[in-house]
Amino acid sequence: MSHEKRLVNIESDLTHLEQLVASLNQTIIEHDKIIQQLQTQLNRVASGLETKEMDSIKGNVTKPPHYQ
């Protein structure tokens, strides 16, 4: 194999790898956005559950007879 052909193959492989890296970077960016959205949703759900649980606890608390 001539040096010129080897150089062409290396350049072709490098171009392919650069495209692959760019594609992987885009995928990571998209996944990060999805993870942030899911984290926000999870925080909302957790907050809502905490509120419901506190309301439930407050609703079940009764004063002892000598306080009524």
C-alpha positions, 0 to 999 in steps of 0.5 A: 500500500502506498503512502498516499493511499494510507494517508487517504485512508487515515484522513477518511477514518479521521473524518468518520470519527469526527462525525461520530464524535459530533453525533455523540455530542448531540446525543449527550446534549439531547439526553441532558435536556431530557434528564433535566426535564425528568428531574423537574417533573420528579421534583414536582411529584415529590413536592406534591406527595409531601404536601399530600402526606402533610395534609393527611397527617394534619387531618388525622391529628386529633387533640386529646380530650382534655384539650377540647 
